[in-house]
Amino acid sequence: MAEDKKKASVFDGAVMTADGLSFKGVIMTPVVENCTGCERITQFEEVSYCPTYARPATKWTRGICNFATHIKATVDKEGKIKVNPLKASKRAARGR
Ligand code: SF4
């Protein structure tokens, strides 16, 4: 009876292959250091994977992952806070 109430895993149906974790026909790679702290990280056989992106390392090559839960998307690679483009144009119009 307790097994009936067992929570379904995000990676139900995933299979570990020689190439890596195969889930719905896609090979998943483990999360990278930048992902540390993200709430989307899910364990499968004691390895951390991202159910949102199959290859987290690729996601971080162009800047901050837009689905990251631990970092604000408004902060750029250098750590500077991005200004909303609309606000920037209003500031320019006011001469600031
Ligand atoms: S959502 Fe982005 S930051 Fe979070 S685990 Fe996936 S790739 Fe990493």
Residues whose N, C-alpha, C, O or C-beta is under 5 A from the ligand:
A	BS01	SF4	V31 N34 C35 C38 R40 I41 C50 T52 Y53 P56 K59 C65 F67 A68
